[in-house]
Amino acid sequence: MQCPICRGKQTGKVGSDQYYCWSCYVEFSASGESEVYEISEDGNLMALNTTGDDLS
């Protein structure tokens, strides 16, 4: 699985259709529209804006 942010391949599966990128430290969904989350210090997921050119 390729990361939608950095395009890296150092990713791991953390749940059903959920992946984690070890290069840029984000969690993302692979189903339907890409949803990207930053993981806060307390472990909560914070959604990042993932529309259009924001991923490049």
N, CA, C and O atoms as a Tripos MOL2 file, in Angstrom:
@<TRIPOS>MOLECULE
protein
  224   223    56     0     0
PROTEIN
NO_CHARGES

@<TRIPOS>ATOM
      1 N           0.8540   -1.1760    0.0000 N.3       1 MET1
      2 CA          0.0000    0.0000    0.0000 C.3       1 MET1
      3 C           0.8950    1.2310    0.0000 C.2       1 MET1
      4 O           1.8670    1.2950    0.7520 O.2       1 MET1
      5 N           0.5720    2.2010   -0.8350 N.am      2 GLN2
      6 CA          1.3500    3.4290   -0.9540 C.3       2 GLN2
      7 C           0.6760    4.5550   -0.1700 C.2       2 GLN2
      8 O          -0.5440    4.7110   -0.2180 O.2       2 GLN2
      9 N           1.4760    5.3310    0.5470 N.am      3 CYS3
     10 CA          0.9650    6.4540    1.3350 C.3       3 CYS3
     11 C           0.4780    7.5710    0.4070 C.2       3 CYS3
     12 O           1.1920    7.9470   -0.5230 O.2       3 CYS3
     13 N          -0.7270    8.1090    0.6450 N.am      4 PRO4
     14 CA         -1.2310    9.1910   -0.2070 C.3       4 PRO4
     15 C          -0.5370   10.5340    0.0230 C.2       4 PRO4
     16 O          -0.7020   11.4500   -0.7820 O.2       4 PRO4
     17 N           0.2330   10.6690    1.0980 N.am      5 ILE5
     18 CA          0.9220   11.9270    1.3940 C.3       5 ILE5
     19 C           2.3280   11.9420    0.7940 C.2       5 ILE5
     20 O           2.6470   12.8060   -0.0230 O.2       5 ILE5
     21 N           3.1680   10.9880    1.1990 N.am      6 CYS6
     22 CA          4.5690   10.9900    0.7630 C.3       6 CYS6
     23 C           4.8470   10.0170   -0.3780 C.2       6 CYS6
     24 O           5.9520    9.9960   -0.9210 O.2       6 CYS6
     25 N           3.8570    9.2150   -0.7410 N.am      7 ARG7
     26 CA          3.9720    8.1920   -1.7890 C.3       7 ARG7
     27 C           4.9510    7.0850   -1.4180 C.2       7 ARG7
     28 O           5.3670    6.3050   -2.2750 O.2       7 ARG7
     29 N           5.3180    7.0190   -0.1410 N.am      8 GLY8
     30 CA          6.2180    5.9780    0.3280 C.3       8 GLY8
     31 C           5.5180    4.6390    0.4490 C.2       8 GLY8
     32 O           4.2900    4.5590    0.4870 O.2       8 GLY8
     33 N           6.3210    3.5910    0.5100 N.am      9 LYS9
     34 CA          5.7720    2.2410    0.6120 C.3       9 LYS9
     35 C           6.0290    1.6070    1.9700 C.2       9 LYS9
     36 O           5.7670    0.4180    2.1540 O.2       9 LYS9
     37 N           6.5420    2.3860    2.9320 N.am     10 GLN10
     38 CA          6.7650    1.8700    4.2780 C.3      10 GLN10
     39 C           5.4960    2.0570    5.0880 C.2      10 GLN10
     40 O           5.4190    2.9150    5.9670 O.2      10 GLN10
     41 N           4.5050    1.2380    4.7720 N.am     11 THR11
     42 CA          3.2110    1.3230    5.4380 C.3      11 THR11
     43 C           2.8710   -0.0170    6.0620 C.2      11 THR11
     44 O           3.3930   -1.0570    5.6600 O.2      11 THR11
     45 N           2.0030    0.0220    7.0340 N.am     12 GLY12
     46 CA          1.5500   -1.1980    7.6850 C.3      12 GLY12
     47 C           0.0650   -1.1270    7.9540 C.2      12 GLY12
     48 O          -0.4890   -0.0470    8.1580 O.2      12 GLY12
     49 N          -0.5740   -2.2730    7.9530 N.am     13 LYS13
     50 CA         -2.0140   -2.3350    8.1880 C.3      13 LYS13
     51 C          -2.2760   -2.2950    9.6870 C.2      13 LYS13
     52 O          -1.6720   -3.0510   10.4480 O.2      13 LYS13
     53 N          -3.1830   -1.4060   10.1140 N.am     14 VAL14
     54 CA         -3.5060   -1.2700   11.5360 C.3      14 VAL14
     55 C          -4.9630   -1.6000   11.8330 C.2      14 VAL14
     56 O          -5.3610   -1.6400   12.9970 O.2      14 VAL14
     57 N          -5.7500   -1.8320   10.8130 N.am     15 GLY15
     58 CA         -7.1640   -2.1690   10.9940 C.3      15 GLY15
     59 C          -7.7850   -2.4940    9.6580 C.2      15 GLY15
     60 O          -7.1000   -2.5490    8.6380 O.2      15 GLY15
     61 N          -9.0770   -2.7070    9.6690 N.am     16 SER16
     62 CA         -9.7910   -2.9980    8.4330 C.3      16 SER16
     63 C          -9.7560   -1.7720    7.5230 C.2      16 SER16
     64 O         -10.3790   -0.7540    7.8270 O.2      16 SER16
     65 N          -9.0370   -1.8650    6.4180 N.am     17 ASP17
     66 CA         -8.8520   -0.7670    5.4630 C.3      17 ASP17
     67 C          -8.1800    0.4560    6.0740 C.2      17 ASP17
     68 O          -8.3470    1.5580    5.5520 O.2      17 ASP17
     69 N          -7.4280    0.3020    7.1570 N.am     18 GLN18
     70 CA         -6.6870    1.3940    7.7890 C.3      18 GLN18
     71 C          -5.1990    1.0450    7.7460 C.2      18 GLN18
     72 O          -4.8070   -0.0800    8.0540 O.2      18 GLN18
     73 N          -4.3780    2.0210    7.3600 N.am     19 TYR19
     74 CA         -2.9420    1.8190    7.2340 C.3      19 TYR19
     75 C          -2.1990    2.9460    7.9280 C.2      19 TYR19
     76 O          -2.7510    4.0240    8.1480 O.2      19 TYR19
     77 N          -0.9250    2.6860    8.2780 N.am     20 TYR20
     78 CA         -0.0730    3.6620    8.9460 C.3      20 TYR20
     79 C           1.1940    3.8320    8.1270 C.2      20 TYR20
     80 O           1.7850    2.8460    7.6880 O.2      20 TYR20
     81 N           1.6210    5.0780    7.9150 N.am     21 CYS21
     82 CA          2.8550    5.3540    7.1870 C.3      21 CYS21
     83 C           3.9760    5.6310    8.1840 C.2      21 CYS21
     84 O           3.8780    6.5430    9.0050 O.2      21 CYS21
     85 N           5.0330    4.8400    8.1060 N.am     22 TRP22
     86 CA          6.1750    4.9990    9.0080 C.3      22 TRP22
     87 C           7.0820    6.1520    8.5810 C.2      22 TRP22
     88 O           7.9410    6.5720    9.3560 O.2      22 TRP22
     89 N           6.9100    6.6660    7.3770 N.am     23 SER23
     90 CA          7.7420    7.7720    6.9050 C.3      23 SER23
     91 C           7.2050    9.1340    7.3350 C.2      23 SER23
     92 O           7.9760    9.9910    7.7680 O.2      23 SER23
     93 N           5.8890    9.3440    7.2220 N.am     24 CYS24
     94 CA          5.3320   10.6580    7.5810 C.3      24 CYS24
     95 C           4.3730   10.5890    8.7640 C.2      24 CYS24
     96 O           3.7380   11.5870    9.1050 O.2      24 CYS24
     97 N           4.2640    9.4170    9.3950 N.am     25 TYR25
     98 CA          3.5310    9.2520   10.6630 C.3      25 TYR25
     99 C           2.0600    9.6490   10.5830 C.2      25 TYR25
    100 O           1.5570   10.3540   11.4580 O.2      25 TYR25
    101 N           1.3750    9.2030    9.5460 N.am     26 VAL26
    102 CA         -0.0600    9.4360    9.4300 C.3      26 VAL26
    103 C          -0.7650    8.1020    9.2560 C.2      26 VAL26
    104 O          -0.1710    7.1180    8.8160 O.2      26 VAL26
    105 N          -2.0270    8.0880    9.6040 N.am     27 GLU27
    106 CA         -2.8730    6.9220    9.3870 C.3      27 GLU27
    107 C          -3.8380    7.2860    8.2710 C.2      27 GLU27
    108 O          -4.3180    8.4170    8.2020 O.2      27 GLU27
    109 N          -4.1240    6.3170    7.3870 N.am     28 PHE28
    110 CA         -5.0150    6.6170    6.2760 C.3      28 PHE28
    111 C          -5.8950    5.4330    5.9430 C.2      28 PHE28
    112 O          -5.5960    4.2870    6.2810 O.2      28 PHE28
    113 N          -6.9920    5.7450    5.2690 N.am     29 SER29
    114 CA         -7.9670    4.7500    4.8550 C.3      29 SER29
    115 C          -7.7810    4.4830    3.3700 C.2      29 SER29
    116 O          -7.4900    5.4030    2.6060 O.2      29 SER29
    117 N          -7.9470    3.2370    2.9560 N.am     30 ALA30
    118 CA         -7.7480    2.8830    1.5570 C.3      30 ALA30
    119 C          -9.0520    2.6550    0.8150 C.2      30 ALA30
    120 O          -9.0330    2.4210   -0.3940 O.2      30 ALA30
    121 N         -10.1720    2.7170    1.4980 N.am     31 SER31
    122 CA        -11.4470    2.4460    0.8320 C.3      31 SER31
    123 C         -12.1370    3.7400    0.4310 C.2      31 SER31
    124 O         -12.1610    4.7050    1.1950 O.2      31 SER31
    125 N         -12.6980    3.7530   -0.7710 N.am     32 GLY32
    126 CA        -13.4250    4.9390   -1.2420 C.3      32 GLY32
    127 C         -12.5290    6.1550   -1.3150 C.2      32 GLY32
    128 O         -11.4090    6.0790   -1.8210 O.2      32 GLY32
    129 N         -13.0190    7.2880   -0.8070 N.am     33 GLU33
    130 CA        -12.2110    8.4990   -0.7710 C.3      33 GLU33
    131 C         -11.1220    8.3430    0.2790 C.2      33 GLU33
    132 O         -11.3640    7.8090    1.3610 O.2      33 GLU33
    133 N          -9.9190    8.8120   -0.0470 N.am     34 SER34
    134 CA         -8.8210    8.7290    0.9120 C.3      34 SER34
    135 C          -9.0900    9.6380    2.0990 C.2      34 SER34
    136 O          -9.3720   10.8250    1.9360 O.2      34 SER34
    137 N          -9.0020    9.0800    3.2710 N.am     35 GLU35
    138 CA         -9.1020    9.8480    4.5010 C.3      35 GLU35
    139 C          -7.7610    9.7270    5.2000 C.2      35 GLU35
    140 O          -7.2610    8.6210    5.4050 O.2      35 GLU35
    141 N          -7.1740   10.8670    5.5670 N.am     36 VAL36
    142 CA         -5.8570   10.8770    6.1910 C.3      36 VAL36
    143 C          -5.9800   11.4960    7.5710 C.2      36 VAL36
    144 O          -6.6400   12.5200    7.7490 O.2      36 VAL36
    145 N          -5.3360   10.8620    8.5510 N.am     37 TYR37
    146 CA         -5.4080   11.3070    9.9400 C.3      37 TYR37
    147 C          -4.0140   11.4770   10.5100 C.2      37 TYR37
    148 O          -3.1250   10.6610   10.2660 O.2      37 TYR37
    149 N          -3.8360   12.5400   11.2680 N.am     38 GLU38
    150 CA         -2.6230   12.7270   12.0510 C.3      38 GLU38
    151 C          -2.9070   12.1620   13.4400 C.2      38 GLU38
    152 O          -4.0040   12.3360   13.9710 O.2      38 GLU38
    153 N          -1.9380   11.5000   14.0170 N.am     39 ILE39
    154 CA         -2.1220   10.9110   15.3390 C.3      39 ILE39
    155 C          -1.5700   11.8830   16.3730 C.2      39 ILE39
    156 O          -0.3860   12.2200   16.3460 O.2      39 ILE39
    157 N          -2.4270   12.3320   17.2820 N.am     40 SER40
    158 CA         -2.0160   13.2950   18.3060 C.3      40 SER40
    159 C          -1.2320   12.5880   19.4140 C.2      40 SER40
    160 O          -1.1780   11.3590   19.4600 O.2      40 SER40
    161 N          -0.6330   13.3680   20.2940 N.am     41 GLU41
    162 CA          0.1890   12.8110   21.3720 C.3      41 GLU41
    163 C          -0.5830   11.8700   22.2790 C.2      41 GLU41
    164 O          -0.0130   10.9250   22.8250 O.2      41 GLU41
    165 N          -1.8890   12.1240   22.4450 N.am     42 ASP42
    166 CA         -2.6910   11.2610   23.3130 C.3      42 ASP42
    167 C          -3.2730   10.0560   22.5750 C.2      42 ASP42
    168 O          -4.0200    9.2740   23.1640 O.2      42 ASP42
    169 N          -2.9380    9.8980   21.2920 N.am     43 GLY43
    170 CA         -3.3750    8.7380   20.5210 C.3      43 GLY43
    171 C          -4.6470    8.9290   19.7320 C.2      43 GLY43
    172 O          -5.0640    8.0250   19.0080 O.2      43 GLY43
    173 N          -5.2760   10.0870   19.8550 N.am     44 ASN44
    174 CA         -6.4880   10.3610   19.0840 C.3      44 ASN44
    175 C          -6.1400   10.6770   17.6410 C.2      44 ASN44
    176 O          -5.0470   11.1630   17.3510 O.2      44 ASN44
    177 N          -7.0720   10.4010   16.7340 N.am     45 LEU45
    178 CA         -6.8790   10.7070   15.3250 C.3      45 LEU45
    179 C          -7.4920   12.0610   15.0110 C.2      45 LEU45
    180 O          -8.6240   12.3490   15.3980 O.2      45 LEU45
    181 N          -6.7240   12.8970   14.2990 N.am     46 MET46
    182 CA         -7.2090   14.2100   13.8740 C.3      46 MET46
    183 C          -7.2250   14.2150   12.3490 C.2      46 MET46
    184 O          -6.1850   14.0280   11.7180 O.2      46 MET46
    185 N          -8.4000   14.4260   11.7520 N.am     47 ALA47
    186 CA         -8.5410   14.3960   10.2980 C.3      47 ALA47
    187 C          -7.7720   15.5450    9.6590 C.2      47 ALA47
    188 O          -7.8080   16.6780   10.1390 O.2      47 ALA47
    189 N          -7.0770   15.2340    8.5680 N.am     48 LEU48
    190 CA         -6.3850   16.2460    7.7790 C.3      48 LEU48
    191 C          -7.2130   16.5240    6.5400 C.2      48 LEU48
    192 O          -7.9470   15.6480    6.0820 O.2      48 LEU48
    193 N          -7.1120   17.7170    5.9920 N.am     49 ASN49
    194 CA         -7.8200   18.0630    4.7650 C.3      49 ASN49
    195 C          -7.1960   17.2790    3.6210 C.2      49 ASN49
    196 O          -5.9970   17.4030    3.3710 O.2      49 ASN49
    197 N          -7.9900   16.4740    2.9220 N.am     50 THR50
    198 CA         -7.4440   15.5910    1.8910 C.3      50 THR50
    199 C          -8.0900   15.8140    0.5380 C.2      50 THR50
    200 O          -8.1930   14.8720   -0.2470 O.2      50 THR50
    201 N          -8.5240   17.0180    0.2400 N.am     51 THR51
    202 CA         -9.1910   17.2560   -1.0280 C.3      51 THR51
    203 C          -8.2140   17.7280   -2.0800 C.2      51 THR51
    204 O          -7.3360   18.5460   -1.8070 O.2      51 THR51
    205 N          -8.3710   17.2110   -3.2740 N.am     52 GLY52
    206 CA         -7.6370   17.6770   -4.4410 C.3      52 GLY52
    207 C          -6.1370   17.6790   -4.2910 C.2      52 GLY52
    208 O          -5.5330   16.6610   -3.9520 O.2      52 GLY52
    209 N          -5.5300   18.8420   -4.5490 N.am     53 ASP53
    210 CA         -4.0810   18.9720   -4.5790 C.3      53 ASP53
    211 C          -3.4450   19.0260   -3.2020 C.2      53 ASP53
    212 O          -2.2200   19.1020   -3.1050 O.2      53 ASP53
    213 N          -4.2320   18.9910   -2.1300 N.am     54 ASP54
    214 CA         -3.6710   19.0610   -0.7840 C.3      54 ASP54
    215 C          -2.8020   17.8560   -0.4620 C.2      54 ASP54
    216 O          -1.9980   17.9060    0.4680 O.2      54 ASP54
    217 N          -2.9530   16.7660   -1.2250 N.am     55 LEU55
    218 CA         -2.1800   15.5570   -0.9520 C.3      55 LEU55
    219 C          -0.8180   15.5800   -1.6110 C.2      55 LEU55
    220 O           0.0180   14.7330   -1.2950 O.2      55 LEU55
    221 N          -0.5590   16.5010   -2.5010 N.am     56 SER56
    222 CA          0.7240   16.4800   -3.1930 C.3      56 SER56
    223 C           1.7380   17.3800   -2.5440 C.2      56 SER56
    224 O           2.8730   17.4710   -3.0130 O.2      56 SER56
@<TRIPOS>BOND
     1     1     2 1
     2     2     3 1
     3     3     4 2
     4     3     5 am
     5     5     6 1
     6     6     7 1
     7     7     8 2
     8     7     9 am
     9     9    10 1
    10    10    11 1
    11    11    12 2
    12    11    13 am
    13    13    14 1
    14    14    15 1
    15    15    16 2
    16    15    17 am
    17    17    18 1
    18    18    19 1
    19    19    20 2
    20    19    21 am
    21    21    22 1
    22    22    23 1
    23    23    24 2
    24    23    25 am
    25    25    26 1
    26    26    27 1
    27    27    28 2
    28    27    29 am
    29    29    30 1
    30    30    31 1
    31    31    32 2
    32    31    33 am
    33    33    34 1
    34    34    35 1
    35    35    36 2
    36    35    37 am
    37    37    38 1
    38    38    39 1
    39    39    40 2
    40    39    41 am
    41    41    42 1
    42    42    43 1
    43    43    44 2
    44    43    45 am
    45    45    46 1
    46    46    47 1
    47    47    48 2
    48    47    49 am
    49    49    50 1
    50    50    51 1
    51    51    52 2
    52    51    53 am
    53    53    54 1
    54    54    55 1
    55    55    56 2
    56    55    57 am
    57    57    58 1
    58    58    59 1
    59    59    60 2
    60    59    61 am
    61    61    62 1
    62    62    63 1
    63    63    64 2
    64    63    65 am
    65    65    66 1
    66    66    67 1
    67    67    68 2
    68    67    69 am
    69    69    70 1
    70    70    71 1
    71    71    72 2
    72    71    73 am
    73    73    74 1
    74    74    75 1
    75    75    76 2
    76    75    77 am
    77    77    78 1
    78    78    79 1
    79    79    80 2
    80    79    81 am
    81    81    82 1
    82    82    83 1
    83    83    84 2
    84    83    85 am
    85    85    86 1
    86    86    87 1
    87    87    88 2
    88    87    89 am
    89    89    90 1
    90    90    91 1
    91    91    92 2
    92    91    93 am
    93    93    94 1
    94    94    95 1
    95    95    96 2
    96    95    97 am
    97    97    98 1
    98    98    99 1
    99    99   100 2
   100    99   101 am
   101   101   102 1
   102   102   103 1
   103   103   104 2
   104   103   105 am
   105   105   106 1
   106   106   107 1
   107   107   108 2
   108   107   109 am
   109   109   110 1
   110   110   111 1
   111   111   112 2
   112   111   113 am
   113   113   114 1
   114   114   115 1
   115   115   116 2
   116   115   117 am
   117   117   118 1
   118   118   119 1
   119   119   120 2
   120   119   121 am
   121   121   122 1
   122   122   123 1
   123   123   124 2
   124   123   125 am
   125   125   126 1
   126   126   127 1
   127   127   128 2
   128   127   129 am
   129   129   130 1
   130   130   131 1
   131   131   132 2
   132   131   133 am
   133   133   134 1
   134   134   135 1
   135   135   136 2
   136   135   137 am
   137   137   138 1
   138   138   139 1
   139   139   140 2
   140   139   141 am
   141   141   142 1
   142   142   143 1
   143   143   144 2
   144   143   145 am
   145   145   146 1
   146   146   147 1
   147   147   148 2
   148   147   149 am
   149   149   150 1
   150   150   151 1
   151   151   152 2
   152   151   153 am
   153   153   154 1
   154   154   155 1
   155   155   156 2
   156   155   157 am
   157   157   158 1
   158   158   159 1
   159   159   160 2
   160   159   161 am
   161   161   162 1
   162   162   163 1
   163   163   164 2
   164   163   165 am
   165   165   166 1
   166   166   167 1
   167   167   168 2
   168   167   169 am
   169   169   170 1
   170   170   171 1
   171   171   172 2
   172   171   173 am
   173   173   174 1
   174   174   175 1
   175   175   176 2
   176   175   177 am
   177   177   178 1
   178   178   179 1
   179   179   180 2
   180   179   181 am
   181   181   182 1
   182   182   183 1
   183   183   184 2
   184   183   185 am
   185   185   186 1
   186   186   187 1
   187   187   188 2
   188   187   189 am
   189   189   190 1
   190   190   191 1
   191   191   192 2
   192   191   193 am
   193   193   194 1
   194   194   195 1
   195   195   196 2
   196   195   197 am
   197   197   198 1
   198   198   199 1
   199   199   200 2
   200   199   201 am
   201   201   202 1
   202   202   203 1
   203   203   204 2
   204   203   205 am
   205   205   206 1
   206   206   207 1
   207   207   208 2
   208   207   209 am
   209   209   210 1
   210   210   211 1
   211   211   212 2
   212   211   213 am
   213   213   214 1
   214   214   215 1
   215   215   216 2
   216   215   217 am
   217   217   218 1
   218   218   219 1
   219   219   220 2
   220   219   221 am
   221   221   222 1
   222   222   223 1
   223   223   224 2
@<TRIPOS>SUBSTRUCTURE
     1 MET1         2 RESIDUE 1 A MET
     2 GLN2         6 RESIDUE 1 A GLN
     3 CYS3        10 RESIDUE 1 A CYS
     4 PRO4        14 RESIDUE 1 A PRO
     5 ILE5        18 RESIDUE 1 A ILE
     6 CYS6        22 RESIDUE 1 A CYS
     7 ARG7        26 RESIDUE 1 A ARG
     8 GLY8        30 RESIDUE 1 A GLY
     9 LYS9        34 RESIDUE 1 A LYS
    10 GLN10       38 RESIDUE 1 A GLN
    11 THR11       42 RESIDUE 1 A THR
    12 GLY12       46 RESIDUE 1 A GLY
    13 LYS13       50 RESIDUE 1 A LYS
    14 VAL14       54 RESIDUE 1 A VAL
    15 GLY15       58 RESIDUE 1 A GLY
    16 SER16       62 RESIDUE 1 A SER
    17 ASP17       66 RESIDUE 1 A ASP
    18 GLN18       70 RESIDUE 1 A GLN
    19 TYR19       74 RESIDUE 1 A TYR
    20 TYR20       78 RESIDUE 1 A TYR
    21 CYS21       82 RESIDUE 1 A CYS
    22 TRP22       86 RESIDUE 1 A TRP
    23 SER23       90 RESIDUE 1 A SER
    24 CYS24       94 RESIDUE 1 A CYS
    25 TYR25       98 RESIDUE 1 A TYR
    26 VAL26      102 RESIDUE 1 A VAL
    27 GLU27      106 RESIDUE 1 A GLU
    28 PHE28      110 RESIDUE 1 A PHE
    29 SER29      114 RESIDUE 1 A SER
    30 ALA30      118 RESIDUE 1 A ALA
    31 SER31      122 RESIDUE 1 A SER
    32 GLY32      126 RESIDUE 1 A GLY
    33 GLU33      130 RESIDUE 1 A GLU
    34 SER34      134 RESIDUE 1 A SER
    35 GLU35      138 RESIDUE 1 A GLU
    36 VAL36      142 RESIDUE 1 A VAL
    37 TYR37      146 RESIDUE 1 A TYR
    38 GLU38      150 RESIDUE 1 A GLU
    39 ILE39      154 RESIDUE 1 A ILE
    40 SER40      158 RESIDUE 1 A SER
    41 GLU41      162 RESIDUE 1 A GLU
    42 ASP42      166 RESIDUE 1 A ASP
    43 GLY43      170 RESIDUE 1 A GLY
    44 ASN44      174 RESIDUE 1 A ASN
    45 LEU45      178 RESIDUE 1 A LEU
    46 MET46      182 RESIDUE 1 A MET
    47 ALA47      186 RESIDUE 1 A ALA
    48 LEU48      190 RESIDUE 1 A LEU
    49 ASN49      194 RESIDUE 1 A ASN
    50 THR50      198 RESIDUE 1 A THR
    51 THR51      202 RESIDUE 1 A THR
    52 GLY52      206 RESIDUE 1 A GLY
    53 ASP53      210 RESIDUE 1 A ASP
    54 ASP54      214 RESIDUE 1 A ASP
    55 LEU55      218 RESIDUE 1 A LEU
    56 SER56      222 RESIDUE 1 A SER
